[in-house]
Amino acid sequence: MTEKLNTIDNRTMVKKVGLIAGPIALQSLIASSLNLIDNLMIGGLGELALNAVGVSIQIYFIFWMLLFGFTSGNATFVAQFFGSEDFSNIRRTTGFALTINICMGILFFIAAFAFPQYIIRIFTNIPEVIEAGIPYIRMGAFCFLLNPVTQSFTMALRATQQTHLPLIASVVGFCSNTFLNYCLIYGRFGMPRMEIRGAALATVIARVIEMTIVLLFVFAGNNVIKGKLSEFFSYGKDLAGRIVKNAIPTTINETLWGIGVSMYVAAFARIGITAGAAYQACNTISNIFAMLAFSVGDAALILIGQKLGEEKLEEAYDMGKKFLVLALSVGAAMGALSLLFGKPILGLFDFTPEGADMAWKTFIVISCVLWLEVYNGLIVTGILRCGGDTRFAAFADVGTVWVIGVPVAFLTSLKLCWPIYFAVMAVRCEEVVKGIFLTYRFFSKKWVRNVIKGL
């Protein structure tokens, strides 16, 4: 794409985005659908089991955001190196991400395997929920050793515009996890009935399969990422230092944002078992539509980052404006679809009448704000990060969650004793404030930078 961006019509722009975002969206749909199936199967054991797993997975969610934050900082470099056709540094950047991610995974594994009871108490004070969730955390701890490898190479594949390969791995992982869930939760096809522990074991086995497939794609063929292992770990101080400088804000951003969102769960779970289960179900379903929309942000980082790596700064800014319009359109469409299909999907859960009413009202609130979440997410993860403007992105994203969202969640849930749907509505006000800060930053053009110059 050598011509000016402003000479390209919107149809061409959407087509280019679709080629990148399409496989990412499908991969996100699969991941979100898997969470839905997990919750539906576990929900068949009752609201207590659903609530227990809902609070237990928060430690995995925080770890996932930690991985996502650090690999996002690396993806900025991979995308720009891809634009300059520097494949050797792509491998070094991937190797550096792998090194740091595995080290973090080992720490989380030790904590989850040895001290699950202390972890789950962070998110709930209900004894029955704590007791039910401990086996899930301990059994699933092995994911902390597997996800770092998969995520590091998935980042590299996506940033080099090979988004279809992680999609294939996700499809196989999805099928494996679904089948094993059915077998191990309820004891089908001669397998033991393990209930909550079975759900965790199924996830671990599926993650092994997914990781194996990703590694085969990279190293068994002629992939551009493929190289000697020594090359992956030959990153020097200059490259590592630049990556760390860029990745620390994204890592802090996603980790603190993830912890903040988990604090919402902790606050809402303390309202009661039914309210906690209702919020868990709503989050699971809404994430299906949200992840589809957020794939536009991944495409923005890849495509705009490539332009910045080519030193086409004005084209990158023009492309960013087109992405803003696209994000609003996609976000509104996903919000409408979630309202259309949300109630039938919620009906699949084994709720009491009170729980069903709580869940639907909460789901309406979440769906109506989805367009703004997508818009904000695009600017943070797609636009600001592709130009290395990670500090401001972290300030806006984390600041609003912790200054507004978390205090409001605990105030409305524990002090004011509002119903779950009103509490969720109050918390979502932080998205409005965040949107104002991010819009101003975008039009300032301070994010339009080449971060690999001189390497």
N, C-alpha and C positions, 0 to 999 in steps of 0.2 A: 504494500500500500504506500506508494510514493507520492500520490497526489494529495493536495490539501484536503483536510478533513471537511472544511466547509463547502467543498464541491461535491461531497458524497451525500446522496440522498438518504433519508431515514430508513428506507427499505434495505439498502446495502449495509447500513450500520447494524440493523437488527439481525441481518443474516450473519454478519461477522460475529456478533455477540452470541447468536444461537449456536454456532459451531463450537464455541468455547464453553458457554454456560449450559448448553443442552445436556451433555454428559454429566457435568457437575450437578445440575439440577436433578437428574435421574438418580445419581449416586446419593444425593441428599434425601430424595424421596424414599429410596430403599432403606437408608439408615433410620429415617423417621418412622417409616412403616414398620420396621423391625421393632422399634421401641413400642409402637402401638400394639403389635402382636404380643410382645412380651407382657405388656400391661394387661391386655385382654386375657391372656392365659393365666397370668398370676391373679388377675381380678376374679377369676373363677374360683379362687380359694377364699374370697371374701374381702371386705373393705380393710380388715386388719393387715392382710398380706399385701394388698395394694399400697397401703400407706407405708408399711415397713420397707418395701422395695423402693418406694418413691423417695424416702429420706436416705436410704442406704446408698443409692446411686449418686447422691450429691458429691461424694468424695471422688467418684469417677468423672463426674461432670467438671469439677474443679480441675482435676488433672488434665482432662481433655482441653479445657480452655488454656491451661498452662502450655501444653504442647502446641495448640493452635496459635497462641501468642508468639511463642519463640519461632515457630516455623514461618509465621507471617513475616517476621522480621527478616528471615532468610529468603523468603520468596521474592521480596523486593529486589534482592541481588540476583537471584536466579533469572527473574524475568528480564532484568536489564542486561545481564550477561548474555541471555539468549538473543536479545536485540542486537548485541554487538558480536554475536557468534563466537563467544569465548567459552567453549565447552569444557576446557580444563578447569576453569574457575567455577563452573557449574558443579562439577564433581567435588571440588574442595568445599564449596558452600554446603552441599548436601552432606558431606562427611562431618563437617563441623556441627550441623544440626543434629545428626545422628549421635555424635558424641555427647552433647549436652542433654539431649532427650533421654538417652539411656541412663545417664547418671541420675536424672530427676526420677525416672521410673523406678530405679532401685530403692531410692529413699521412700517413695510412696508404697512400694511393695512391702518393705519391712514394717512400716507403720500399720498398713491395713491387715497384714497377716498376723502380726503379733498383738496389736492393740485395737481390734475392731470395736470393742465396747465403748472405748473413749471417743472414737470417731463418731459413732452414731449418736452419742449423747449431745454432740454439738448441735444436732438438728432436731432433736425431740426429747421431751422429758417424760413421755408416756412409757411405763415399764413394759407393757405388752409389745409395743412397737420395737423397743430396744432389743428385747429378747428374740423377736422374730427376725430382725435385720442382721444380727451378728453373723449367722452362717453365710448369708449372701455376700457380705463384705469380705470375709476370710476366703471363701471359695473363689470369688472373682478377682482376688488380689493379683493373680498371675497376668491379668490383662495389662498391669502396669509395666510388665517386662516385654509385652508384645506390641502394644500400640505405638511406642516410640519408634520402632523400626518401620512399621507400616506408614505412620504419619510423615516421617522424614522423606521417604521415597515417593509417597503420594504427592507431597508438596512439590518435589522436583519434577515429577511427571506432569502435573498441572501447569506449573510455571513455564514448562517447555511445550505447552499446548498439546500434550498427549492425554487429554482428559478422558478418553474412552478406555484407557487401560485400567485406571483405578475403578472405573465403573464396572468392568467385568469382574474384578476381584470382589467388589461389593455385592454383586448379584449372587455369586457363588456363596459368599459369607452369609447373605440373607437367607438363602435356601437352606443352608446347613443349620443355621441357628434356629430357624422356624421348625424344622423337622426335629432337631434335638430337643427343643423346648417341649414339644408335644410328647416326646418319648420320656424325657427325664422328669418333667413336672408331675405328670400323671401316671407314669409307669406303663407306657405302651410298648408293644412289640418285644416283650420279654425284658425290658429294661426296668431298673428299680424306680419306685415312686419316691422322688427326692423333694418334691414341692419347691420351696424357695431356693434350696441349694441346687436343685436341678436346673433352674433358670440360670444361675450363675455359671455352672459347669458348661452348659450349652454355649454360653457366650464365650467362654475361654476357648473351647474347641473351635468355634467359628472364627475367632480371631487368629488362631494358629493357621487355619486354612487360608484366610485372607492375606496374612503376612507372607505365606509361602508363595502365593500366586503373584503378588506384587514383586517379590524378589526374582521370580522366574522371568517376569516381563523385562526387568531391568538387566539381568545378567545372563540369561540364556540365549538372547538374540543379539541383534546389532543395534540396540538402543543407543541414542546419542549420549545418554547418561552413563552407559557402561564404561568401565575402566578398571585398572588394577586397584586392588584394595589400598595399596600404599598411596595411590594418587588421591583417594578420598580423604586420607588423613594427613595430607601434606600441606594443609593450610598454614600459612605463615602468620606472624603476629599482626601484620598490617591488615590482612583480610579479616582475621578473627576479630581484631579490634574494631574495625568498621562495622562488622556484623553485630557484635555485641552492643555497640553504641546505638545502632538502629533497633536491635531486637529487645533490649532491656525495657524500653517503654512499651513495646507491644506485649511483651510477656507480663509485665506488671499490669498493663491495661486489661488483658484477657483474664488473668488470674484474679485480680481484685474485682473485676466485673462478674466473673463466675462465682466468687465467694459471695458477692452482694446478692446475686440472683438466688443463691442457695440460702441466704439469710431470709429471703422472701418465703422460701419453703419452710424454713425453721419457724418463722413467725406464724404463717398460716396453719402449719401442722399443730401448733399449740392451741388453736381454736378448738380442735377436737378431731377424732379419727375420721368422721364423715367429711368434714371440711377439708382436711388434708388429702383424703382420697379424691375428692372432687377436683381440687386444684391440680393434683397429679395427672388426672385424666385429661383435663382441659389443656394443660401444658403439652402433653404427649400429642394430642390431636392437632393443636394449633401449630406445633413445630413442623408438622408435615407441610403445611402451606407456607410457613415462614422460611423453611430451608429451601424450598423451591424458589422463592423470591430472592433469598440471600445469594443464590448462585450468580446473580447479576453483579454482585460485589466482587466475587472471585474473578469474573470475566474482566471487570474494570481494572483490577490490579495487574492482570496478565497483559491486557492489550495496551493500557495507558503506560504501564511500566516498560513495555517494549518500545513505545514511542520515546519515552524519556531516555532510555538506553541508546537510542539512535540520535539523540540530541535534537529531536523535533519537539521543542517545548511548547510552541504555540498550538501545534496539532494536538498535543496531549491535553492542553486546557480545553480546546474546542470539543474533544472527545468526551472530556469529563462533563461538560454541560449537557451533552446528549445523554450521557448515562444518568444524570439527575432526573431528566424527564422520563426516561425508561424505568427508573426505579419507582417513581410515583405511580406510573401506569401499572406496573407489575404488582406493586404492593396493594393497590386498590383492588385489582383483579383477584389476588389471592385472598384478601379479606372478604370479598363477596362470596367466593367459592367456599371459604371456611364456614360462613354463616349458612350457606345452602346445604352443605353436607354434614355440618357439625352435629346436629341433633340426632340424625340416624346413627352416626358412629358412636355418640355417647350412649345411645340406647343399647349398644352391645355390652356395656359394662353392667356388672351385677350390683347396681345401686339400690338402696332403699328409696322410697318416694322422696324423702327429704334430701337425700344425696343427689338424686337426679335433678331436682329443682335447683339446688345450689350449683351444680355443674353447668347447667344450661345458661343460667344467668351470668355466671363467671365467664363462660365461653363467649357470650355476646360482647362483653366488655373487651376481652382480649382481641377478638376479631376486628372490632371497630377501630382499634389503634394500630393494627398491623401495618397499614400503609406508612405510618410515621416511623415505626421501628425499621422497616425496610429502607426507607430514605436515609435515616441516621446510620444504619449499618453499612450502607453503600459508601457513604462519605468516610466513615472511620476505617473500615477494612479494605475498601477498594481504592479510594481516591487519595486520601491523605497518606496512607501507608506506601502506596506505589512510588511516591516522591520522597519517602523518608521523613515525612512530617509526623513522626510517631509520638512525640512528646505532647503536642497539642491534642492529638487524637485521644491519648490516654487521659489527659486532663478533662476533656469534655465528657468522655464515656464513663470514666470511673467516678469523677467528681459528682455528677448528677445522681448516680446510683447511691453513693454513700452519704451525700449531703441531704438528698431529698428522699430517694426510694426506700432505703433501709429504715431510717427513723420513722417514716410514715407507715411502713409495714408493721412495725412493732407497736406503734402508737395506736393505730386503728384496730389491730387484732387483740392486743393484750390490755390496753388501757380503756379505749372507747368501746371495745367489744362490738365492732361493726360486723355485719354479715360478710362472708368471704368475698362476695361480688363487689360490695362497696369498698372494701379494703383494697382489692385489686385495682379498682377504678382510681382510687386516690394515689396509689403507687405509680400508675402509668403517667401521671402528670410530669414525672421527670423526663419523659421523652420530649415533651413540648419545649422545656428549657434547653435540653440537649440540641434539639433541632435548630434553635436560634443561634447558638454558639457555632455549630458546624457549618451552617449556611454562610455566616459571616466569614469564616475561615476559608471556605472554598473560593469565594469571590475575591479574597485578598491575593490569591495566586502565590502565597508563600510556600505552598506545597509543591510547586512545579520545579523540580530539581533532578539533576542527574547525580546519583550517589556512587557510581562506580568509576568516575573520572579519576585517572591517575593510577588505577590498579592494573 
